[in-house]
């Protein structure tokens, strides 16, 4: 989590893009969401995100208090609360990834 802003800053410094979009997959969606509290990307894409990692871990073990096992909570919903950064999320089942066929397949729009 602490490395995300450092990596973001270094990527922006090296590439100098016109826009920056933070992307996170699964647990990484929590890292990307936490980034918006420390940096201001132009957009955010979360693939199979979750509200709270602790809550996800608790679901299959309703009889076991999982909280004590977490040194750090990843609470994506809390991190995004009040954020004005444009964002999109792809829920489970809508995330089929395929191999990129190459640059020619993308030519011409």
N, C-alpha and C positions, 0 to 999 in steps of 0.2 A: 504494500500500500504506500509506503513512504517513498518508494522508487518511482511511482507513476509521475509525480510532478517533475522530477529530475529528468526522466526520459522524455517527457513532453517538451520541456524547455530545450533539451539538447536537439531533439528532432526539429523543432521550430528554428533553432539557431542555425543548424546545418542546411536545412532545406529552404527556409524562408518562404513558406507557402502563402498564397493569398488567403486561404482559409484552412482551418484545422478542424477535423472531425475526429472525436474520440470514439473508439469502437471497443466493445467488450463482449466476449463470448462466455456464457455460463458464469462461473465464479468471477471471471474477468469483467463481467458487466457491473459487478459491485465495485471493482477497482475503478472502472471508467466513471461510474456515478460519483464516486468519492472525489474524483479529480475536479469536478465542477465546483467544489467548495474552495479549491485552491488556485485553479486556473480558469480561464474563460474560453473554452473551445467554441468554435462557431456552430457546432452541432454535436449530437451524441447519438450513436446507434448501439442499442443493447440487444444482443441475441440471446434468447432464452434467459431473460433476467429473473430476478427474485426480489422480494421486498426485504427479507432479512435472512441471512444465512443460518442464524440460530433457529429461526422458525422452520426453515426447510429441514434442518437436521432433526428437529423435534418431531416432525410429522410421523415418521415410522416408529418412533419410540415414545409414544404418548405417556407411557408408564415410567419413563426415566427422565429425570431432570438433566438436560444436556447443557444447560447454561454454564455450570462450573467447568466444563471442558473447553470453553471458549475463552482464550486470552483476549482476543479482539473480535468484536462483532462487525460484520459487514452489513450495514443497514442501508441498502440502496435507496429505498423509498424516503428515508429521512434525509439522505444526502441530496436528493433531487427536490425536496420540498421547497417551494418558493423560487426555484431556479427558472430563469426566463430563457434558458438555452433551448433552442429547437431540438427535439429528440424524437426518435422512433424506436419501437421495440418489436422484435420478432419473437412471438411466443413459441413454445414447443409445438412441433407438428408443422410449422411453416418455415422450417430452417434447412430444408434439403440443400446441401452444398454439393456442387458438382465441380469437376475439374475444368479449369478455364481452357477453352479450345485453342487459344492463341490470339494474337492481336488482329489477324485478318477477320476473324468472326465478329469483331467489334467495330470494324470499319463501316462507315456509312450509316451509323446510327442505330 
